[in-house]
Structure formats: structure tokens, C-alpha cells
Amino acid sequence: MTVSSKASAVPPGSPSPGHLAAVVLAAGAGSRLAPLTRLRPKALCPVAGRALVDHALDRVATVVSDPTAVAVNLHHGAEALHAHLPAGLHRSLEMPVALGTAGALGLLRPWTGGRDVLVTNADAWLAGPLDLGDFVAEWDRTRVRLLCVEVGVPADFGTLRYAGVALLPHHLVDRLRPEPSGLYEVMWRDEAAAGRLDLVVHPGKFVDCGTPARYLSANLMASGGDSVIDPTAVIGSGAVVERCVVWDHSTVAPGEHLVDAVRAGPLTVLVRHHPT
């Protein structure tokens, strides 16, 4: 992974593995991705044939190889996610309500135990394989470091859009509380105002898979533009499938012409606009 910092250069402070915990945020309802999220949690929706949460776990594994140092927060679809996740990962169940990106880390404070935290969004798709080694090794361990992409229009930070991967120093994580709240509102906004955000530009592709259109775009980017059809799907004789995602155990009827769509079991979600 090639990175370039928007902030001034700082001496590298490569964290040892014992100083870094990883958290995959996977508790969201996925309401914007409906109706697909009526069938399964957003984090289990597949991109390139693998659940989004698995792509997120691959990202963090490039710098945190010990699964006992990785946590996934759960709320919506908690039972399905729990069954899907590999053994050894810490599950953080949020009840009765989801706690948001900051509240999730507040609940995990006894588990993080004063370690710095690498956090990534389960619904972020980044072209891979993505090795976060440089992103972590070049961090000063005092400022919030965010992976961003340049979009050329007003976005989260100037013309940079947050790409779903962050490094948070323990002294800021230790202030978080287990109550519904977001990282931007309780941490990043103030750090940005004080000039303390370390923004790193990712040169590759990034998609926030929060809507059906963006979810389909992520799959097409991953496949090079070809339809992504699960091996267990049934494609009828004479059917034509163009720029689509067909989920596991789904069916395209004989002679059907499916274009720019997601076929997910009984659902067909048509996408008329592809985000750039």
C-alpha cells in the first residue's frame, strides 16, 4: 500500500503488536441498503463472493495477526454474525441499542485495556489486497490517523472522504463512553479544529457499500465489470445477466434478462444509477 500524508512529517512510531487492538464495526442496521438487509445483516452481504465483514477482517489481519486482539461489535443481525465469525475473535454485543462508532469503542474500553486501536468499518470496500503495514508503521501514536480518498469535491475533510480505516491513540479512546455517539462528533471534529488530524491518502478505489447502487458498484469494481454470480446460484437456459450480483442459492429464470441489478433470493433490486 502506498500512502502519502496530508499532515506534516512526524517521526515514525511503529506500534508493537501488543500495543494495538483492532475493532471491526459491524453493528449497523443497514437501513439504506434495504431491502437487501431484510435478508441478512449488512456486514454479511457479499462483495466478490465474500461477506463484507471478511474483507474487513482481512484488512486488520495485515497488522494485527493475533485474532484475540480483534473485536467485532454486534447488534443488528447479531446471531447470524456471531455464527459466521471465526473462533477467537472478541464479540462485543450492544444491547438494547446500537451504540454508534464512538459508543462501540466506549463499551470496549475494558477489553482494549489502554491499547491504541485500529478501527475499520465492515461496510467499507477497498480494492485489495490492502496491506495496512505502512499506515500503522508510520503513525506517531499521538494523533488520530484516517485513511481517506481524494474525491475532488467538498467531502468530509476538504476534498478528502474518509475511507473507513482509522488509528486512534489510547489517550483519546480512554475518554469514550458506552453511550450512543459517533467518532466524528465526539473526537474527530475537535481534533480537526485543533489541526491534529493525520490524513493519509489511499490511491486505490474505495466504496461505502451503504446503498444498493454503491454495493453493486463495489462488486463490479472487484470483478472488473463482470457480473458476480455465486456458484450455488441457478442461471436458467437462455438467461442473460449483465452487470449484476446474484447471491448464493438465487435463481435467474430461463430466458430472463437481468441488467444492473442485485438478485438476492426472492428479491430483485434494480439499480439505475452507478455512483462513480
C-alpha positions, 0 to 999 in steps of 0.5 A, a space after each residue: 500500500 502506498 500512502 502519502 500524508 496530508 499532515 506534516 512529517 512526524 517521526 515514525 512510531 511503529 506500534 508493537 503488536 501488543 500495543 494495538 487492538 483492532 475493532 471491526 464495526 459491524 453493528 449497523 442496521 443497514 437501513 439504506 441498503 434495504 431491502 437487501 438487509 431484510 435478508 441478512 445483516 449488512 456486514 454479511 452481504 457479499 462483495 466478490 463472493 465474500 461477506 463484507 465483514 471478511 474483507 474487513 477482517 482481512 484488512 486488520 489481519 495485515 497488522 494485527 495477526 493475533 485474532 484475540 486482539 480483534 473485536 467485532 461489535 454486534 447488534 443488528 443481525 447479531 446471531 447470524 454474525 456471531 455464527 459466521 465469525 471465526 473462533 477467537 475473535 472478541 464479540 462485543 454485543 450492544 444491547 438494547 441499542 446500537 451504540 454508534 462508532 464512538 459508543 462501540 469503542 466506549 463499551 470496549 474500553 475494558 477489553 482494549 485495556 489502554 491499547 491504541 486501536 485500529 478501527 475499520 468499518 465492515 461496510 467499507 470496500 477497498 480494492 485489495 489486497 490492502 496491506 495496512 503495514 505502512 499506515 500503522 508503521 508510520 503513525 506517531 501514536 499521538 494523533 488520530 490517523 484516517 485513511 481517506 480518498 481524494 474525491 475532488 469535491 467538498 467531502 468530509 475533510 476538504 476534498 478528502 472522504 474518509 475511507 473507513 480505516 482509522 488509528 486512534 491513540 489510547 489517550 483519546 479512546 480512554 475518554 469514550 463512553 458506552 453511550 450512543 455517539 459517533 467518532 466524528 462528533 465526539 473526537 474527530 471534529 475537535 481534533 480537526 479544529 485543533 489541526 491534529 488530524 493525520 490524513 493519509 491518502 489511499 490511491 486505490 478505489 474505495 466504496 461505502 457499500 451503504 446503498 444498493 447502487 454503491 454495493 453493486 458498484 463495489 462488486 463490479 469494481 472487484 470483478 472488473 465489470 463482470 457480473 458476480 454470480 455465486 456458484 450455488 446460484 441457478 442461471 436458467 437456459 437462455 438467461 442473460 445477466 449483465 452487470 449484476 450480483 446474484 447471491 448464493 442459492 438465487 435463481 435467474 429464470 430461463 430466458 430472463 434478462 437481468 441488467 444492473 441489478 442485485 438478485 438476492 433470493 426472492 428479491 430483485 433490486 434494480 439499480 439505475 444509477 452507478 455512483 462513480 
